[in-house]
Amino acid sequence: MKDTWSGRAGFILATIGSAVGLGSIWKFPYELGANGGAAFLLFYVAGLVLAIAPLMFAEFAIGRRGGADAAGSIQRLAAAHGARAQWAWVGVLGVVTGALILSFYSVIGGWTVAYAVETALEGLAREPGEVQARYAALLGDPLRMGAYHFLFMALAAAVVLRGVRGGIETSVHVLLPALVVLVLGMAVYWSVNGDFAATLRFLFKLDMSTFSARVALEALGLGFFSIGVGMGMMITYAAYAKPDISLRAVALWSLGGDTAISLLAGFAVFPLVFAHGLDPASGPGLVFVTLPLAFADMPFGLMAAVAFFVLLFVAALASTIAMVELIVALITRAFGWSRARAALVAATACASGGLASVFSFNLWSQWHPLAMLPAFAQATVFDLLDYLTSNILLPIGGLALALFAGWVLPASLMAEELSLGARGTRALRIALRYVAPLLISAVAIAPLAGY
């Protein structure tokens, strides 16, 4: 690959951007509070140390040594070490998973654009019925929702087609600082003007009764799928890293940065939630229905509401850029296309496929493709895509990458690329061979076992 990051800072910002998304702004703090606070956080950090960091280390080492997209890097390293060429399908699976996630994730990204633009133009609704009506009107209008969905995807494609330095790196130098400023400013404001004490109790109260297998698995699952390991995005980004960049340092900064932003998001949202007696477990409705009502009841509420939806948009766009790049990197190598052509085709294909998710909220809202199965009797296409990627494809991809890195690649490769000593190399080897596969399998099997 000819494209490279200009330096470590750009690489770190891009990696954090790929991990920080809509889930970091709402889902992480909610899951933390709803599943035992401090107990959940302890399990989450344990998952980072035991499985997620080792997988990120492995993806970084594979990417820089392979020097190509996810499939190409794995294929090259498999050939170099006498393994079967079929290992490349692990990278292809990651790209397919990323494309499927992108098809419905960008629909929610479109909602953030819609709310930022329309709130700024129309102001805030002040009655519960009017707020709910606005939300229902957006979801019930396939043309309007589809237009915002395509606009959001077009913005991501416009960044990717400009290349690694001119597009992705330039964008994250703007997006990530903007995101941090927004989330930090809102966290400070609402910690002072909202119910800070209730937020502390919700997020960090240590309740020994919450130490359970279910809470541990929830924390591990959120960690696996919020950081972004298992798809090959980190392989693709690491392929652009120069030899003098410390992959280990970038991985640690990225994991720490994503977790810090996620925690800050809790203080940007929940002091407001508790101050207004709102339900923190109300899902998308919290962001698009109840919070706008709270904004309408505060000084400078319109400004705060627009800033909040811009924050959501920035978080969603940064992670979407990484998923588009995952696909574009494979297309440019496999077909020899220009970056611009690959970005346009990938974005158009994913956006077109995303219409199925758009229609899930209106035209196809009563269509349940797997209604014959009790567990999916009420699941729409959107619900099924979410389940397929989160509960099946991502665990398979993460497991396969751990096995490839732990059993196929020599320990010396990891030691050289990550600048590890003998003890660190041995610990990483154990984590990739045994610990990460065990934890990934537990997360994948848990729903089937009733946890």
N, C-alpha and C positions, 0 to 999 in steps of 0.2 A: 504494500500500500504506500502511495506517495504522500498522502496527507498525514500530517502530524500535529499534535498539540504544540503550542508555542512554548509551553513550560508546565510545571507541576500545578500551578494555580488554576490554569484553564482546565486541566484534567480533573482536578478535585471538584471544581464547580460543576463541570459537566456530569460527573458521577453522582454528586449530591442531587443535581437536578433530575437525573434519571430515576432516583429513588423517591424524592419528595413529590407527592402528587395529592390528589383530592383526599386520599385515605389518610395522609399525614395531617391534614388540616382538621379533619373531623373524626375519621374512624379510629386512629391510634388513641387519641385522648379519651374517646368514648369507651373503647374496649378496655383501656386501662382502668377507668372508673367503674365500669359495669362488672368487671371481673376481679375485684378484690384490691384495687389500688396498688399498694406496695408489693403485695404478693405477685400480682401480674407483672409488675415491673421487674421484679427479681427473676422471674421465669423468662421474661423477654431478654434481659441482659445475658442470662445463661445461654439462651439460644443463640444470641449474637456471638458469644465467645466460642461455644462448642460446635456450631454448625454453619452459621451464616458467614462469619468471618473466614473460616477455612474455605468455603465455597467461593467467596469473592477472591481470596488469594489464588485459588486454583484457576478461576476464570481469567484473572489478570495475567498469570504466568502463561496460560495457554494462548491468550491473545497476543501478547508481545512476542513470544517465541514463534508462534504460527504466522504472525504478520498479515492476517487476512480476516475476513468475516468469520462468524461463528463456525459455520460448516467447513469453510476452507481451512481455518486454523486447526480444527480437530483432524481433518483429513490429512494435512501435512504432517502433523505430529504422529498420527497413527502410522503413516507410511515410514516415517523416520525411525520408529521404534518397533517395527515388525508386527504391528497390529492390523486387524482387518479394516479395509477401507469403509466398511459399513458403519463404523463409528461416526462418520460424517453425518449420518442421519440424526444424531443427537442435536447437531447444530441446526439442521433443517427443521426438526421438531420445534426448537426454540423460536425459529423465525415464524413458523405456522402459528404457534401459540401467541406470539407477539402480534401478528396480524389479526387474529381473532379477538384478542383483548382490545386492540386499537379500534376495531369496528364498533364496539359498544362503549368503550371509554370515551371516545371522541363525541359521542352523543351527549354524555354528561358534561363534557367540556363545552359543548355548544350551549348547554343551559347556563353555564357561567357567563358566556358572552351575552346571551339574551338578557340575563338579569342585570349585568353591569350596564349595558346600553340602555335598556328600557327603564331601569330605575333612574338613571341620570336624566332621561328625557321626560318621563311621565311622573316622577316623584314616587313617594311611598304611599301605599294604601294604609288606611288607619283603622279599618274595620276588619275583624276576622273573616267575615264572609267575602269581602273584597280581595283580601290576600289569597285566600283559598281559590277564589275564582280566577285570579291571575295565573296561579300555578296550574290549575286544571285547564285553562285556556291554552297555555303553552303546550302541555302534554297532549291535548286533544287536537292540535293543529299540525298535521304531518308536514304540510308545506313550510310553515314557519319554523318548526323544530328541525326539519331537514335542512333548511337554508342555513341556520346557525351551525348545524353539524358540519356541513360542507365548508363553511367559512372558517371554522376552527381548524379543520384538517388542512385547509389551504394555507393557513398561517404557519402551521408546523412544516408543511412541505416547502414553503418559501424559505424557511431557515435552512433546512437540510440541503436543498439544491445549491446553496451558496458555498457548500463545502465545510470542512472541519473547522478551519481557523476563521474563514470569512463568514460562516453561517452559525454553526453550533457554538463554537467558543465565544464569538462576539455576542451571541444572544444570551448565553448564560452569564457573561460578565455584566449584563444588564438585568436579566430576569432574577438571578439568585440574590444579588444585593437588594433589589426592589422587594422581593419576597421577604427577606429578613427584616428590612425596614418596616414593611407593612405589618408583619406578624408581631414584631417586637413593639411597635407603636401601639397596636391594639391590645397586646398583652399588658403593657404598662397602664394604658388608659383604663381598661376594664378591671385590672387588679385594684386600682385606686377607687374607681367609681362603681364597681360591681360587688358581688359577694365573694371576696377573696378567701375568707375563712371556709366557706362551704366548698369552694373549689379545691382547696388544700385537702380537706377531708375526703372529697370524692376521688381525687387522684392518688393520694399517698397514704391514706389511713391504713395501718397494718392490722388486718383482721385474720387471725390464725385459722379461723374456720374456713377461710377461702383457699387455703393451701390444698388443692385437690388436683387429680389427674386432668380433669376437664379444663381447669384454669391454665395448667401448664401447657396443654395441647393448644388452647386458644392463643396463648402468648407465642408459642413456637410457630404456629401457623401464620399469625400476623407478621412475625418477623421474616419468615421465608418469603412471603408474597408481597410485602411492602418494600423491602430493600431492592428486589428485582433480580436476585440470583436465580439461575435455573433456565433463563431464556437465552442467554448468550449475549445480552447487552454489554456486560462487562468485558467479555471477550472482544467484542467489536471495538469498544472504546480503548481497550488496552493495546490493540493493534496499532493505534496512532501514537503510542507513548514512546518517546525517545529512550535509548538505553540508559541515560544518566538520571532518569526519573525513578525515584524509589517507589516501587509498586506497593510495598508494605505500608509506607507512610500515607500514600494516597488512600489505600483501603481503610486505614484506621481513621483518617480525617473524614472520609466519606461516611463511614458508619456513625461516628460521633456527631457529625453535622446533621445527618438525617434525624437521628434520635433527639438531638437538641431542638431542632425546628418542630418536631412532632410534640415535644413536651411544651414548648412555647405556645403552640397552637391551642393547647388546653387552656392556657391563661388568656388567650385571645377570644375564646368562645364561652367557656363555662361560667366565669364570673357574671357575664351578662345573662346567661341562661338561668342561673340560680337567683339573681337579683330580681328577675321578672317571673319567677315561679314556673319556668318552662320545664318540659320533660327532656332530659339529656339523651334519652334513648329513642327519640322520635325519628331517627334515620334521616333520609333526604328531606323529609318534611321540616326537620329542625332548621336546616340551612335555607330552604326556599319558601317556607311558610311561617314558622314561628319567629325566627330571628328578624325577618323584615318587619313584623308587627312590633317587636321590641325596639327596633331602630326608630320606628315612627313615633315612639313615646319618649324620645330623649333629645337633648339639645344637639344641634348639628347632626341629626339622625340621617339625613339624606347623604351627607358627605361620608359618614361612617359606613353606611350601607354600600355605597358605590366602592369605597376602598376595600370593603370586605369581599365583594364579588370580583373585584380586580385581583385581589389576593388569590382567590380560588382559581381564577383564570390563569394567572402566572404559574401556580403550582401544577395545574393540569397541563399547560403547554410545555413546560420544561420536561416532564416525563414523557409526553407524547413525542417530542422531538427525538428522544432516545429510541423509542419503538420504531419510528419511521426510519431512522438511521440503521437499525438492526436489519430491516428488510432491504433498504437501498444498498447496503454494503454487499449483501449476497447477490443481488441482481446485477450490479456493475461487474462483479467478478465472473459470475456464471454466464452472462450473456454479452459482456463487453459493451454494455450501454453506457452512455454518458450519465453523469450524476443527475443532471437536470431531467433527462428522460426517465430515469429510474424513479426519481422522487415523484414526478407527476403521475406515472403509472401506478406506483405503490399507493400513493395517497388517494388517487381516484378509485382504485380497486377496493381499498379498505372503507372509504367513505360510501361507496355504492353498496358494499356488503352491510354497512352500518344501517342502511335503510330498513333492514329487517328488525333492528332494535328500535328504530324510530317508530315503526308501525306497531311494535309491541305495546305501545302506550295509547294507541288509538285504533287504527283500522284492524289490527290483529289482536287487540287486547283480550278478546274472548277465544282466541285460538290457542289451544294447549297441545302442542305436537305429541307429547308423551303422556296424554291423559290416561292411557291404559295402565300406566304404572302409578300406584298410589303415592309414591314419594314425589312424583312430578305432576300430579293431577291438575294443579293450578299454575304450573310453570309456563311462562311465555317464552318466546324465542330469546329475549333478553336474559331471562332467568337461567335458561339452559346454557347459554354461552358463558355466563358468569360461572356457573357450576362446573362446566366442562373444563374451562381454563384453570380455575383456582383449585379444584379438587382432584383433577385427573392429569391434565397435561403438564402443569407446572411441577407437581411432585415427581412425575416420571422423568421430566427433563433434569430436575435437580439431582435425583437419584443417579441417573445415567452419567451426569457430569462428575459426580463424586466418585463413582466407580472407575470412570476413565482416568481421572487424575490420580486416584489412589492406587489402582491396580495395573494400569497400562503404562503410564508415564513413569520414568525413573525418578527417584527422590532427588537426584542431583539436579534435575531440571528446575524443580521448585526451589531448591536451595540457591541456585544461581540467579534465577529471575527475581526472587524475593529477598535475597541477601540474608538468608537464614543460617544460623549456626547448626551444629549437630543436634542440639537439644530441640531447637525450634523445628527443624526438619522432621525429627522423629514425632513430635507432637502433632504436626500438621498431617503427617502420614497416617497416624492413628485416627485422627478426626475424619479424614476423608475416606478411609477404608471401613471404619466401623461406626463411629459416633454419628456423623451426618446421615449415612444411610438409615441407621436405626431411627433417628429422630424424624426424618422425612417419612419413613414408612409408618411411624406411629401417627403422624399428623394425617396422612392419607387414609389410614385404616380406621381412625377414631370415629368418623361419622357413621361408618358401617357397624361399629360396635356399640353405637348408641351414646357416645360421649358428646 
